[in-house]
């Protein structure tokens, strides 16, 4: 199972800015980034691979400066958190994940955010939880689920979490949106519904239910039973007719 848990040090300090980072596929989806380190040379190669991935994801300026900024880039990359004019969006694909990820101290708009993601197999469904550090209880923060189809919810100021369900979609869509203003998410929802014509029901994958499989199996069994009965009846009828004619 894929388990990544990380926590920001000094979470009550003024957060660092990291706009434009991370743009790319979540690093939790890439096996090459999670290879075991067996020597000093492999450690240097491992670090070089991660720095290249951060640079390709638009985080080059951050990874080349302080450890705090590099830490923020890593946090964002794990679940593919990308910042846009509408806030943060999590591009994690539930098809490519098994297990859970806990991220603490993600910086956004001078607020430190905590996010937990859990995905089950083989359904690829799960949940995502969001909370904010109690040190920023006066800073407003809002969230909504995939394609913002649910009600826009205010993140509690007391450190409690809010939970949204995760459903696999085709094509894959961000599993969570976060913003500092409700208007950002309202505009995002309008863009998704009006300009792209998307809704969660049409995107959601609907696997074949167990009841449907049972019904099909019963129909097949009944069909073969009737077919066998017809063949047997025809054979027996022909045999009796032959015996009568012989007499």
WODAMO-V497268 format. One record per residue. RES is the residue in one small letter. PHI is phi in whole degrees, -180 to 180 (999 if undefined). OMEGA is omega in degrees with one decimal (999 if undefined). D_CENTER is the distance of its C-alpha to the mean C-alpha in Angstrom with 2 decimals. Layout:
res->RES phi->PHI omega->OMEGA d_center->D_CENTER
res->RES phi->PHI omega->OMEGA d_center->D_CENTER
This chain:
res->x phi->999 omega->-177.6 d_center->15.04
res->x phi->-94 omega->-177.6 d_center->13.13
res->x phi->-128 omega->177.1 d_center->14.23
res->x phi->-131 omega->177.7 d_center->14.56
res->x phi->-132 omega->-178.9 d_center->16.39
res->x phi->-144 omega->-176.6 d_center->18.26
res->x phi->-136 omega->-179.3 d_center->20.44
res->x phi->-74 omega->175.7 d_center->22.35
res->x phi->-85 omega->179.8 d_center->26.09
res->x phi->64 omega->-171.1 d_center->28.31
res->x phi->-68 omega->179.5 d_center->25.67
res->x phi->-94 omega->177.5 d_center->28.45
res->x phi->-76 omega->178.9 d_center->29.67
res->x phi->-65 omega->-175.6 d_center->29.28
res->x phi->-67 omega->177.4 d_center->25.86
res->x phi->-89 omega->178.0 d_center->25.92
res->x phi->-80 omega->179.9 d_center->24.88
res->x phi->-148 omega->-179.6 d_center->22.22
res->x phi->-63 omega->176.7 d_center->21.96
res->x phi->81 omega->-176.9 d_center->20.58
res->x phi->-133 omega->30.2 d_center->18.54
res->x phi->-125 omega->179.0 d_center->15.95
res->x phi->-111 omega->-179.4 d_center->15.91
res->x phi->163 omega->177.4 d_center->14.37
res->x phi->-67 omega->-179.9 d_center->11.78
res->x phi->-53 omega->-179.0 d_center->10.10
res->x phi->-67 omega->176.4 d_center->12.90
res->x phi->-69 omega->179.0 d_center->11.01
res->x phi->-89 omega->-172.6 d_center->10.72
res->x phi->-106 omega->-178.8 d_center->14.50
res->x phi->-62 omega->-176.5 d_center->16.85
res->x phi->-65 omega->180.0 d_center->19.85
res->x phi->-85 omega->-176.3 d_center->18.83
res->x phi->-124 omega->178.8 d_center->18.91
res->x phi->-78 omega->-179.9 d_center->22.33
res->x phi->-65 omega->176.7 d_center->24.93
res->x phi->-96 omega->-175.2 d_center->27.61
res->x phi->-114 omega->-179.6 d_center->31.03
res->x phi->-157 omega->178.4 d_center->33.44
res->x phi->-66 omega->178.3 d_center->34.14
res->x phi->-63 omega->179.0 d_center->33.84
res->x phi->-68 omega->176.8 d_center->30.39
res->x phi->-67 omega->177.2 d_center->29.41
res->x phi->-65 omega->178.7 d_center->30.68
res->x phi->-65 omega->178.3 d_center->28.92
res->x phi->-62 omega->179.2 d_center->25.64
res->x phi->-64 omega->179.1 d_center->26.11
res->x phi->-63 omega->178.5 d_center->27.15
res->x phi->-64 omega->179.5 d_center->24.06
res->x phi->-67 omega->179.1 d_center->21.81
res->x phi->-64 omega->177.5 d_center->24.11
res->x phi->-66 omega->178.8 d_center->24.01
res->x phi->-65 omega->177.9 d_center->20.21
res->x phi->-64 omega->179.5 d_center->20.39
res->x phi->-65 omega->178.9 d_center->23.21
res->x phi->-65 omega->179.1 d_center->21.50
res->x phi->-89 omega->177.4 d_center->18.60
res->x phi->83 omega->-177.5 d_center->21.27
res->x phi->-112 omega->-176.4 d_center->21.82
res->x phi->-59 omega->-178.9 d_center->25.19
res->x phi->-66 omega->-176.6 d_center->27.26
res->x phi->-83 omega->-178.0 d_center->25.41
res->x phi->-71 omega->-179.0 d_center->25.37
res->x phi->-90 omega->-177.3 d_center->29.07
res->x phi->-108 omega->-172.7 d_center->30.14
res->x phi->-89 omega->177.6 d_center->29.66
res->x phi->-65 omega->179.7 d_center->27.72
res->x phi->-64 omega->179.5 d_center->26.05
res->x phi->-67 omega->177.3 d_center->24.70
res->x phi->-63 omega->177.4 d_center->23.60
res->x phi->-62 omega->178.6 d_center->21.79
res->x phi->-64 omega->177.7 d_center->19.97
res->x phi->-62 omega->178.3 d_center->19.03
res->x phi->-63 omega->179.4 d_center->17.62
res->x phi->-58 omega->-178.8 d_center->15.59
res->x phi->-68 omega->-174.9 d_center->14.06
res->x phi->-71 omega->-174.6 d_center->13.52
res->x phi->-56 omega->-179.0 d_center->11.55
res->x phi->-112 omega->178.9 d_center->8.23
res->x phi->67 omega->179.6 d_center->9.78
res->x phi->-77 omega->-179.3 d_center->11.25
res->x phi->-121 omega->179.7 d_center->13.79
res->x phi->-97 omega->177.2 d_center->16.77
res->x phi->-128 omega->178.1 d_center->18.42
res->x phi->-67 omega->-179.7 d_center->21.32
res->x phi->-98 omega->178.2 d_center->19.09
res->x phi->117 omega->178.8 d_center->17.55
res->x phi->-101 omega->173.0 d_center->14.32
res->x phi->-134 omega->179.7 d_center->10.99
res->x phi->-101 omega->-175.1 d_center->7.67
res->x phi->-94 omega->-178.4 d_center->6.83
res->x phi->-63 omega->179.1 d_center->4.15
res->x phi->-97 omega->-178.0 d_center->4.03
res->x phi->-62 omega->177.3 d_center->3.68
res->x phi->-70 omega->-174.8 d_center->7.29
res->x phi->-104 omega->-176.6 d_center->8.04
res->x phi->-136 omega->172.9 d_center->7.44
res->x phi->-142 omega->-178.5 d_center->9.88
res->x phi->114 omega->-177.7 d_center->11.10
res->x phi->-146 omega->176.7 d_center->10.43
res->x phi->-134 omega->174.4 d_center->10.74
res->x phi->-113 omega->178.7 d_center->13.25
res->x phi->-121 omega->-178.1 d_center->14.20
res->x phi->-122 omega->174.8 d_center->17.55
res->x phi->84 omega->174.8 d_center->19.58
res->x phi->-78 omega->-176.6 d_center->17.42
res->x phi->-86 omega->173.3 d_center->20.11
res->x phi->-156 omega->177.5 d_center->20.04
res->x phi->52 omega->179.1 d_center->23.29
res->x phi->60 omega->174.6 d_center->25.17
res->x phi->-125 omega->174.8 d_center->22.88
res->x phi->-98 omega->-172.4 d_center->21.12
res->x phi->-113 omega->175.0 d_center->17.72
res->x phi->-113 omega->-177.7 d_center->16.00
res->x phi->-132 omega->174.4 d_center->12.27
res->x phi->-124 omega->-179.9 d_center->11.04
res->x phi->-126 omega->176.7 d_center->7.67
res->x phi->-134 omega->-179.2 d_center->8.42
res->x phi->-130 omega->178.1 d_center->7.35
res->x phi->-97 omega->173.6 d_center->10.52
res->x phi->-122 omega->5.3 d_center->12.20
res->x phi->-92 omega->-175.1 d_center->13.51
res->x phi->-75 omega->-177.4 d_center->11.95
res->x phi->60 omega->174.2 d_center->8.24
res->x phi->-103 omega->-179.8 d_center->8.18
res->x phi->175 omega->-179.5 d_center->8.15
res->x phi->-150 omega->172.6 d_center->8.48
res->x phi->-132 omega->-178.9 d_center->8.28
res->x phi->-114 omega->-177.9 d_center->11.89
res->x phi->-131 omega->172.3 d_center->13.86
res->x phi->-148 omega->177.0 d_center->17.51
res->x phi->-129 omega->-179.9 d_center->20.12
res->x phi->-61 omega->-176.2 d_center->23.01
res->x phi->-64 omega->177.6 d_center->26.10
res->x phi->-66 omega->-178.5 d_center->28.16
res->x phi->-117 omega->-176.2 d_center->26.64
res->x phi->-65 omega->-179.5 d_center->27.22
res->x phi->-87 omega->-179.1 d_center->29.22
res->x phi->-91 omega->-178.8 d_center->26.57
res->x phi->-69 omega->178.3 d_center->24.70
res->x phi->-150 omega->-175.9 d_center->20.90
res->x phi->-131 omega->-178.0 d_center->18.85
res->x phi->-149 omega->172.3 d_center->15.29
res->x phi->-150 omega->-171.8 d_center->13.75
res->x phi->-89 omega->-176.4 d_center->10.64
res->x phi->-54 omega->-174.9 d_center->9.17
res->x phi->47 omega->175.7 d_center->12.23
res->x phi->55 omega->-177.2 d_center->14.01
res->x phi->-80 omega->-179.6 d_center->15.33
res->x phi->-88 omega->176.7 d_center->16.00
res->x phi->-69 omega->177.1 d_center->18.85
res->x phi->-69 omega->-171.7 d_center->18.68
res->x phi->-116 omega->176.3 d_center->19.02
res->x phi->-82 omega->177.4 d_center->20.99
res->x phi->-74 omega->-175.9 d_center->19.73
res->x phi->-58 omega->-179.4 d_center->22.63
res->x phi->-87 omega->-175.3 d_center->25.28
res->x phi->-97 omega->178.7 d_center->26.05
res->x phi->89 omega->178.0 d_center->23.00
res->x phi->-70 omega->-177.0 d_center->21.48
res->x phi->-98 omega->166.5 d_center->17.79
res->x phi->-116 omega->-172.5 d_center->16.23
res->x phi->-122 omega->175.2 d_center->13.41
res->x phi->-125 omega->177.9 d_center->11.06
res->x phi->-75 omega->175.0 d_center->9.67
res->x phi->-112 omega->177.4 d_center->6.29
res->x phi->-126 omega->178.7 d_center->7.64
res->x phi->-67 omega->179.5 d_center->7.28
res->x phi->-126 omega->177.2 d_center->9.29
res->x phi->-135 omega->3.4 d_center->11.89
res->x phi->-74 omega->-178.8 d_center->11.89
res->x phi->-65 omega->179.3 d_center->8.27
res->x phi->-125 omega->175.5 d_center->8.03
res->x phi->-54 omega->-175.8 d_center->6.91
res->x phi->-91 omega->-177.2 d_center->5.21
res->x phi->-161 omega->173.8 d_center->8.42
res->x phi->-126 omega->179.7 d_center->11.92
res->x phi->-131 omega->179.4 d_center->14.71
res->x phi->-149 omega->178.4 d_center->18.36
res->x phi->-89 omega->178.4 d_center->21.81
res->x phi->-135 omega->-179.9 d_center->23.36
res->x phi->-65 omega->-177.7 d_center->22.57
res->x phi->-61 omega->178.2 d_center->24.18
res->x phi->-61 omega->-179.0 d_center->21.53
res->x phi->-76 omega->175.9 d_center->18.87
res->x phi->-63 omega->178.1 d_center->21.58
res->x phi->-65 omega->178.0 d_center->22.32
res->x phi->-62 omega->178.7 d_center->18.74
res->x phi->-62 omega->178.8 d_center->18.56
res->x phi->-62 omega->179.7 d_center->21.93
res->x phi->-63 omega->-178.7 d_center->20.96
res->x phi->-65 omega->-175.9 d_center->18.02
res->x phi->-76 omega->-173.3 d_center->20.28
res->x phi->-87 omega->-173.8 d_center->23.57
res->x phi->-85 omega->-178.4 d_center->23.15
res->x phi->-105 omega->177.5 d_center->20.33
res->x phi->63 omega->-177.1 d_center->21.07
res->x phi->-106 omega->168.7 d_center->17.53
res->x phi->-142 omega->-171.8 d_center->16.69
res->x phi->-64 omega->-177.7 d_center->13.81
res->x phi->-65 omega->-179.1 d_center->16.26
res->x phi->-73 omega->-179.9 d_center->17.22
res->x phi->-88 omega->-174.2 d_center->13.76
res->x phi->-67 omega->176.5 d_center->12.56
res->x phi->-78 omega->-179.1 d_center->13.34
res->x phi->-118 omega->-180.0 d_center->16.31
res->x phi->-66 omega->-180.0 d_center->17.22
res->x phi->-66 omega->-177.2 d_center->20.94
res->x phi->-77 omega->179.0 d_center->22.01
res->x phi->-64 omega->179.3 d_center->24.33
res->x phi->-62 omega->179.5 d_center->27.11
res->x phi->-63 omega->179.7 d_center->27.10
res->x phi->-64 omega->179.7 d_center->27.44
res->x phi->-64 omega->179.7 d_center->30.26
res->x phi->-61 omega->179.3 d_center->32.06
res->x phi->-62 omega->179.5 d_center->32.02
res->x phi->-63 omega->178.8 d_center->33.33
res->x phi->-63 omega->178.9 d_center->36.09
res->x phi->-60 omega->179.8 d_center->37.12
res->x phi->-64 omega->180.0 d_center->37.45
res->x phi->-63 omega->179.9 d_center->39.52
res->x phi->-62 omega->179.6 d_center->41.75
res->x phi->-60 omega->-179.0 d_center->42.31
res->x phi->-69 omega->176.9 d_center->43.47
res->x phi->-65 omega->177.5 d_center->45.63
res->x phi->-64 omega->179.4 d_center->47.35
res->x phi->-63 omega->178.1 d_center->47.83
res->x phi->-64 omega->179.3 d_center->49.41
res->x phi->-63 omega->179.7 d_center->51.58
res->x phi->-65 omega->-179.8 d_center->52.83
res->x phi->-65 omega->-179.9 d_center->53.68
res->x phi->-63 omega->179.9 d_center->55.43
res->x phi->-64 omega->179.7 d_center->57.35
res->x phi->-65 omega->179.6 d_center->58.45
res->x phi->-65 omega->-179.1 d_center->59.62
res->x phi->-66 omega->178.9 d_center->61.55
res->x phi->-63 omega->179.7 d_center->63.16
res->x phi->-66 omega->-179.5 d_center->64.32
res->x phi->-68 omega->178.6 d_center->65.79
res->x phi->-66 omega->178.7 d_center->67.77
res->x phi->-63 omega->179.6 d_center->69.10
res->x phi->-67 omega->180.0 d_center->70.33
res->x phi->-65 omega->178.8 d_center->72.16
res->x phi->-65 omega->-179.4 d_center->73.88
res->x phi->-68 omega->-180.0 d_center->75.14
res->x phi->-69 omega->179.0 d_center->76.47
res->x phi->-74 omega->999 d_center->78.60
